[in-house]
Amino acid sequence: MPSTQEREPRITINKQPGQNQCFDEALDEAGHLRMMQIPEGTFLMGSPEDEPKRREREGPQHEVTVQRFFMGKYPVTQVQWRFVAGLEAVSRELESDPSHFKGDDRPVEQVNWHEAVECCERLAQHTGREYRLPTEAEWEYACRAGTTTPFHFGETISSELANYSGTIRYNDGPKGESRKKTTSVFLFEVANAFGLCDMHGNVWEWCQDHWHGSYQDAPDDGSAWLTDDEKARRILRGGSWYNNPENCRSAYRGDYDPDYRSLFIGFRVVCSAPRTLQTKTR
């Protein structure tokens, strides 16, 4: 039997073009938000007990049914953020250029949970459609896109596919590059089966849900799991450029205070009420 070092990484990459239903939300000089259709479905949320580097907070696995919604193909970029920051305020002011790593096509970062919510509310006010943060269940369902492996790529991950601390290996995967900064959301030409990019690494993504230490008694309808404590820690998903690969798994759950901001935290938006759909080849 070959040694661990000689084994082929267990990774499957599908770069074949596919047809995805979507709509483009125009943002004037900022271009547009491409919103991918996420079909309704049922999935097992959380990780199996034999998944490498699994945490107790990722269980128990439970079946969740999610209704159709639309999710941004990429995290919100800095040029998109600047457009929204220039719109009329709903609940609070927004700094137009908060990010540490500058670049129009890089994800916005150093945005706390409240500011991410304000961005969604301004988009909703501007467009007349319901923009919001994803629920934790919606995020994992969208990330997995029908897969049950640690990553939507397969059993492991490579820095040729995602931006994370690539010098650290996961599950017999290859060592790679640690870029130590965010990258353009267009860098990796890899999308999952729902047409979403950058779901693993680059920046953590805020979700609606309040933190719970396990999925015991979690809702099974894809809704946000909230408490009466408005200061409760909020869920983040996806890992970042700063993190080890195990933290970028589909099932991994992070949490921070809603006032916290960092150069490794961003977000993407979802929408429940689209305009006319288009079919795009990814």
C-alpha positions as CSV (number, residue, x, y, z in Angstrom):
1,M,0.0,0.0,0.0
2,P,1.4,3.5,-0.8
3,S,2.5,5.8,2.0
4,T,0.4,8.8,3.0
5,Q,2.8,11.0,1.0
6,E,2.4,8.9,-2.1
7,R,-1.4,8.7,-2.2
8,E,-3.3,10.6,-4.8
9,P,-5.3,13.4,-3.2
10,R,-9.0,12.4,-3.1
11,I,-10.3,15.4,-4.9
12,T,-12.8,15.7,-7.8
13,I,-12.9,19.0,-9.8
14,N,-15.7,19.7,-12.2
15,K,-15.0,22.6,-14.5
16,Q,-17.5,21.6,-17.2
17,P,-19.8,24.5,-18.1
18,G,-23.3,24.1,-16.8
19,Q,-26.6,25.9,-17.2
20,N,-27.8,27.9,-14.2
21,Q,-30.9,30.0,-13.7
22,C,-30.0,33.4,-12.3
23,F,-30.8,37.1,-12.5
24,D,-28.5,40.2,-12.5
25,E,-29.3,43.0,-10.1
26,A,-28.0,46.2,-11.8
27,L,-25.9,48.5,-9.5
28,D,-25.1,51.3,-12.0
29,E,-21.3,51.9,-12.2
30,A,-20.7,49.0,-9.8
31,G,-21.9,46.6,-12.4
32,H,-24.4,44.0,-11.1
33,L,-25.0,41.4,-8.5
34,R,-25.3,38.0,-10.1
35,M,-27.9,36.0,-8.1
36,M,-27.9,32.3,-8.6
37,Q,-31.1,30.2,-8.2
38,I,-30.8,27.7,-5.3
39,P,-33.6,25.1,-5.9
40,E,-35.7,23.8,-3.0
41,G,-34.5,20.5,-1.5
42,T,-33.8,18.4,1.5
43,F,-30.3,17.6,2.8
44,L,-28.4,16.3,5.8
45,M,-27.0,19.4,7.7
46,G,-23.8,18.9,9.7
47,S,-20.9,16.5,9.4
48,P,-20.8,12.7,9.9
49,E,-18.9,11.5,13.0
50,D,-16.1,10.0,10.8
51,E,-15.3,13.2,8.9
52,P,-11.7,14.2,9.5
53,K,-11.2,17.2,11.9
54,R,-14.9,17.2,12.7
55,R,-16.1,19.3,15.7
56,E,-18.9,18.4,18.1
57,R,-20.5,21.7,17.2
58,E,-21.2,20.3,13.7
59,G,-23.7,17.7,15.0
60,P,-26.0,16.0,15.4
61,Q,-26.6,15.6,11.7
62,H,-30.2,16.3,10.9
63,E,-32.5,16.5,7.9
64,V,-33.4,20.0,6.7
65,T,-35.8,21.1,3.9
66,V,-34.9,24.4,2.3
67,Q,-37.2,26.4,0.0
68,R,-36.0,28.0,-3.2
69,F,-34.0,31.2,-2.9
70,F,-31.3,33.1,-4.7
71,M,-27.8,33.6,-3.5
72,G,-24.9,35.9,-4.7
73,K,-22.6,34.0,-7.0
74,Y,-19.7,35.7,-5.1
75,P,-19.2,37.4,-1.8
76,V,-20.1,41.1,-1.9
77,T,-17.2,42.9,-3.5
78,Q,-15.7,46.3,-2.6
79,V,-17.0,48.1,-5.7
80,Q,-20.5,46.7,-4.9
81,W,-20.2,47.8,-1.3
82,R,-19.3,51.3,-2.3
83,F,-22.4,51.5,-4.4
84,V,-24.6,50.4,-1.5
85,A,-22.7,52.7,1.0
86,G,-23.8,55.6,-1.2
87,L,-27.5,54.7,-0.9
88,E,-29.9,56.2,1.6
89,A,-29.3,54.8,5.1
90,V,-31.9,52.6,6.7
91,S,-30.6,52.1,10.3
92,R,-27.0,53.2,10.3
93,E,-24.2,54.8,8.3
94,L,-21.7,52.7,6.3
95,E,-18.1,53.5,5.7
96,S,-17.5,53.5,1.9
97,D,-14.1,51.8,2.0
98,P,-13.6,49.7,5.1
99,S,-11.4,46.9,3.6
100,H,-7.8,46.3,4.6
101,F,-6.9,44.5,1.3
102,K,-7.9,47.0,-1.4
103,G,-9.3,45.9,-4.8
104,D,-12.6,46.5,-6.6
105,D,-13.1,42.7,-7.2
106,R,-11.9,41.6,-3.8
107,P,-14.5,40.8,-1.2
108,V,-15.4,43.6,1.2
109,E,-14.1,42.9,4.7
110,Q,-13.9,44.5,8.1
111,V,-17.7,44.7,8.1
112,N,-19.6,43.6,11.2
113,W,-22.9,41.8,11.3
114,H,-25.0,44.9,11.8
115,E,-23.3,46.6,8.8
116,A,-23.9,43.5,6.6
117,V,-27.6,43.6,7.6
118,E,-27.7,47.3,6.7
119,C,-26.3,46.5,3.3
120,C,-29.1,44.0,2.7
121,E,-31.7,46.5,3.9
122,R,-30.4,49.2,1.6
123,L,-30.5,46.8,-1.3
124,A,-34.1,45.8,-0.5
125,Q,-35.1,49.5,-0.2
126,H,-33.4,50.3,-3.5
127,T,-34.7,47.4,-5.5
128,G,-38.0,46.6,-3.9
129,R,-36.9,42.9,-3.5
130,E,-36.2,41.1,-0.3
131,Y,-32.4,41.0,0.2
132,R,-31.1,39.6,3.5
133,L,-28.3,37.5,4.9
134,P,-28.6,33.7,4.4
135,T,-29.7,31.5,7.2
136,E,-27.1,29.0,8.4
137,A,-29.1,26.1,6.8
138,E,-29.4,27.9,3.5
139,W,-25.7,28.6,3.5
140,E,-24.7,25.0,4.0
141,Y,-27.3,23.7,1.6
142,A,-26.1,26.1,-1.1
143,C,-22.4,25.3,-0.4
144,R,-22.9,21.6,-0.6
145,A,-25.0,21.7,-3.8
146,G,-26.0,18.1,-3.4
147,T,-22.6,16.9,-2.1
148,T,-21.9,15.1,1.2
149,T,-18.1,15.4,1.2
150,P,-16.1,17.8,3.4
151,F,-15.9,20.3,0.5
152,H,-18.1,20.6,-2.6
153,F,-14.9,19.8,-4.6
154,G,-14.6,16.4,-2.9
155,E,-12.8,14.8,0.1
156,T,-10.0,17.4,0.3
157,I,-9.0,20.9,-1.0
158,S,-6.2,22.6,-2.9
159,S,-4.9,26.2,-3.0
160,E,-5.5,26.0,-6.7
161,L,-9.2,25.9,-6.0
162,A,-9.5,28.2,-2.9
163,N,-7.8,30.9,-0.9
164,Y,-6.8,29.5,2.6
165,S,-3.7,28.6,4.6
166,G,-2.6,26.3,1.8
167,T,0.7,25.1,3.4
168,I,-1.4,23.0,5.7
169,R,-2.8,19.7,4.3
170,Y,-6.2,18.2,4.9
171,N,-7.1,14.5,4.4
172,D,-4.2,13.5,2.2
173,G,-4.6,16.7,0.1
174,P,-1.7,18.6,-1.4
175,K,0.3,21.3,0.2
176,G,0.0,24.6,-1.6
177,E,0.2,28.4,-1.3
178,S,-0.7,30.6,1.6
179,R,-1.5,34.0,0.0
180,K,-2.0,35.8,3.3
181,K,-4.6,38.2,1.9
182,T,-7.9,38.2,0.1
183,T,-8.0,37.5,-3.6
184,S,-10.4,38.6,-6.4
185,V,-13.6,36.7,-6.3
186,F,-13.0,35.9,-10.0
187,L,-9.6,34.2,-9.4
188,F,-10.7,30.6,-9.2
189,E,-12.6,29.3,-12.2
190,V,-14.5,26.7,-10.2
191,A,-18.2,26.8,-9.3
192,N,-20.3,24.3,-7.4
193,A,-23.4,22.6,-9.0
194,F,-25.5,25.7,-8.1
195,G,-23.0,28.0,-9.8
196,L,-21.6,29.5,-6.6
197,C,-17.9,30.5,-6.2
198,D,-15.6,31.2,-3.3
199,M,-17.7,29.2,-0.8
200,H,-14.6,27.7,0.7
201,G,-12.0,30.3,2.0
202,N,-11.2,33.9,1.1
203,V,-13.5,35.5,3.7
204,W,-15.8,34.2,6.4
205,E,-19.5,34.9,5.6
206,W,-22.0,36.2,8.1
207,C,-25.3,34.4,8.5
208,Q,-28.6,35.4,10.2
209,D,-28.5,32.8,13.0
210,H,-27.6,33.3,16.7
211,W,-25.0,30.9,18.0
212,H,-25.9,27.5,19.4
213,G,-23.3,25.0,20.6
214,S,-24.9,22.1,18.7
215,Y,-27.9,21.3,16.4
216,Q,-29.9,19.8,19.2
217,D,-33.5,21.1,18.7
218,A,-32.5,23.1,15.6
219,P,-35.2,24.0,13.1
220,D,-35.7,21.6,10.2
221,D,-37.3,24.1,7.7
222,G,-34.2,26.1,6.8
223,S,-35.3,29.1,8.9
224,A,-32.9,31.2,11.0
225,W,-32.4,29.9,14.6
226,L,-32.7,33.0,16.7
227,T,-33.0,33.8,20.4
228,D,-34.3,36.8,22.3
229,D,-30.7,38.0,23.0
230,E,-29.9,40.7,20.4
231,K,-26.2,40.6,21.6
232,A,-25.9,36.9,20.9
233,R,-22.9,35.7,18.9
234,R,-23.7,35.3,15.2
235,I,-22.8,32.4,12.9
236,L,-20.1,32.6,10.2
237,R,-19.4,30.1,7.5
238,G,-16.9,29.1,4.9
239,G,-13.5,29.9,6.4
240,S,-11.0,32.5,5.1
241,W,-7.6,33.2,3.6
242,Y,-6.3,33.1,7.2
243,N,-7.6,29.7,8.2
244,N,-6.5,26.1,8.1
245,P,-8.4,24.0,5.5
246,E,-10.4,22.1,8.2
247,N,-12.1,25.4,9.0
248,C,-13.2,25.8,5.4
249,R,-15.2,22.6,5.2
250,S,-18.9,22.8,4.2
251,A,-20.0,21.8,7.8
252,Y,-17.6,24.0,9.8
253,R,-19.3,26.6,12.0
254,G,-17.7,29.8,13.3
255,D,-19.1,32.5,15.6
256,Y,-18.3,36.0,16.6
257,D,-20.0,38.9,18.4
258,P,-22.2,40.9,16.0
259,D,-20.1,44.1,16.6
260,Y,-16.8,42.3,15.6
261,R,-15.1,43.2,12.4
262,S,-12.0,41.7,10.9
263,L,-9.9,41.6,7.7
264,F,-11.0,38.0,7.2
265,I,-14.8,38.5,7.5
266,G,-17.2,39.5,4.7
267,F,-20.6,38.2,3.5
268,R,-22.9,37.4,0.6
269,V,-26.5,38.2,0.1
270,V,-29.6,36.2,-0.7
271,C,-32.9,37.2,-2.2
272,S,-36.4,35.6,-2.1
273,A,-38.1,37.6,-4.9
274,P,-36.3,37.7,-8.2
275,R,-37.0,39.5,-11.5
276,T,-37.0,37.6,-14.8
277,L,-34.6,34.7,-14.8
278,Q,-31.8,34.1,-17.3
279,T,-30.0,31.0,-18.2
280,K,-26.2,31.4,-17.9
281,T,-23.3,29.1,-18.7
282,R,-20.9,29.2,-15.8
